[in-house]
Amino acid sequence: MYLVTHSENATSADNQQERLSPWWIVGFTDGEGCFSVSRFRNSTTSSGYQTLYEFVITQGEKSRSAIEAIKSYFGCGHIYINHRHDNHHHDLLRYCVRRQDDLRNIIIPFFKKYRLQTTKKAQFELFCKKIKEAESSTTRRQSPAKRDKI
């Protein structure tokens, strides 16, 4: 893992953000990350559908420290374990951010500041567009009185 120091004494720095390079996270995401929008049936919603927005990085159990460092850097999301039974013989970890406030206020601004370098950039731009459309749609559905309070 590449560490970049922004302080005089990185070895004693308690803050992971002071030690983990944002560009390392960009590279890791370019290789192992995903921005996804899924829509599925949900009878409990008024439209009958629910949309799920996710930022995900997957990695094998052996790279747990990398996934934990990224989670610590962003300060949001969860790490899920997939106890897979394939030829890899070890679990798959999935760092996932689904909370829309975290996506809008942490993840999206990060990747707008530190641009992805691969074709994942186009995936990210589409992801941002879909979240913005959802936000606009929610605002339009609210009554004028509720809109004024936002």
C-alpha positions in Angstrom: 0.0 0.0 0.0 1.4 3.4 -1.0 1.4 5.9 1.8 1.7 9.7 1.3 2.4 11.8 4.3 0.8 15.2 4.8 2.3 15.6 8.3 5.7 15.8 9.7 5.5 12.4 11.5 3.3 10.0 9.5 4.3 7.0 11.6 2.6 8.4 14.7 -0.3 10.0 12.8 -3.6 8.6 14.2 -5.6 9.8 11.3 -5.7 7.4 8.4 -6.6 10.2 6.0 -3.1 11.7 6.7 -1.4 8.5 5.5 -3.5 7.1 2.7 -3.0 8.7 -0.7 -6.3 9.7 -2.5 -4.7 8.7 -5.8 -4.0 5.2 -4.4 -7.8 5.0 -3.7 -8.5 6.2 -7.3 -6.3 3.5 -8.7 -7.8 0.9 -6.5 -11.3 1.9 -7.5 -10.3 2.0 -11.2 -9.2 -1.6 -10.9 -11.6 -3.1 -8.3 -14.5 -0.6 -7.9 -18.0 -0.1 -9.3 -20.7 2.6 -9.3 -24.0 0.9 -9.8 -27.7 1.8 -10.0 -30.1 -1.1 -9.6 -33.9 -1.0 -9.9 -36.1 -3.8 -8.6 -39.7 -4.5 -7.7 -40.8 -3.5 -4.3 -44.5 -3.6 -3.5 -44.1 -1.4 -0.4 -43.2 1.7 -2.5 -45.7 3.9 -4.2 -44.2 3.3 -7.7 -43.8 -0.5 -7.1 -40.1 -0.2 -7.7 -37.1 0.7 -5.6 -33.8 2.1 -6.9 -30.5 1.3 -5.1 -27.4 3.4 -5.7 -24.0 1.9 -4.6 -20.3 2.5 -4.6 -18.6 -0.8 -4.2 -15.0 -2.1 -4.0 -14.5 -5.9 -3.8 -11.4 -7.7 -2.8 -10.3 -11.0 -1.5 -10.0 -11.6 2.3 -6.2 -11.5 2.0 -6.5 -7.8 1.1 -8.7 -6.9 4.1 -6.3 -4.2 5.3 -6.7 -2.3 2.0 -10.5 -2.4 2.2 -10.5 -1.4 5.8 -8.1 1.5 5.0 -10.5 2.8 2.3 -13.5 2.5 4.6 -11.6 4.4 7.3 -10.5 7.1 4.8 -14.1 7.8 3.8 -15.6 7.3 7.2 -18.8 5.7 5.8 -20.1 2.5 4.4 -19.9 -1.1 5.5 -17.7 -4.1 4.7 -19.7 -7.3 3.9 -18.3 -10.8 3.7 -19.2 -13.2 1.0 -18.3 -16.7 2.1 -17.8 -18.0 -1.4 -17.1 -21.6 -2.3 -15.2 -21.4 -5.5 -11.6 -22.0 -6.5 -10.3 -19.0 -4.6 -10.6 -20.8 -1.2 -11.0 -17.5 0.7 -13.8 -15.1 1.4 -14.6 -12.1 -0.7 -15.0 -8.7 1.0 -17.3 -6.0 -0.4 -16.9 -2.4 0.8 -20.2 -0.8 0.0 -21.6 2.7 0.4 -25.4 3.0 -0.2 -26.5 5.8 2.0 -27.4 8.6 -0.5 -26.2 11.4 1.8 -22.8 9.7 2.0 -22.7 9.2 -1.8 -23.7 12.8 -2.4 -21.5 14.4 0.3 -18.4 12.1 0.5 -18.0 9.7 -2.4 -19.1 11.9 -5.4 -17.1 15.0 -4.3 -14.0 12.8 -3.7 -14.1 11.3 -7.3 -14.9 14.7 -8.8 -11.7 16.1 -7.1 -9.6 13.0 -7.8 -10.6 11.9 -11.3 -10.8 8.2 -12.3 -8.3 7.4 -15.0 -10.0 4.4 -16.8 -13.3 3.8 -18.5 -14.7 3.7 -15.0 -14.8 7.5 -15.3 -17.8 7.1 -17.7 -19.5 4.8 -15.3 -19.0 7.4 -12.5 -20.4 10.2 -14.6 -23.5 8.2 -15.4 -23.9 7.3 -11.7 -23.7 11.0 -10.8 -26.3 11.8 -13.5 -28.7 9.2 -12.2 -28.4 10.4 -8.6 -29.0 14.0 -9.7 -32.1 12.9 -11.7 -33.4 11.1 -8.6 -32.8 14.1 -6.5 -34.6 16.3 -9.0 -37.5 13.8 -9.3 -37.9 13.8 -5.5 -37.9 17.6 -5.3 -40.6 17.8 -8.1 -42.8 15.3 -6.3 -42.8 17.3 -3.1 -45.4 19.9 -2.5 -44.3 23.5 -2.9 -44.5 24.1 0.9 -42.1 21.2 1.5 -39.8 22.4 -1.3 -39.4 25.8 0.4 -38.1 24.1 3.6 -35.3 22.3 1.8 
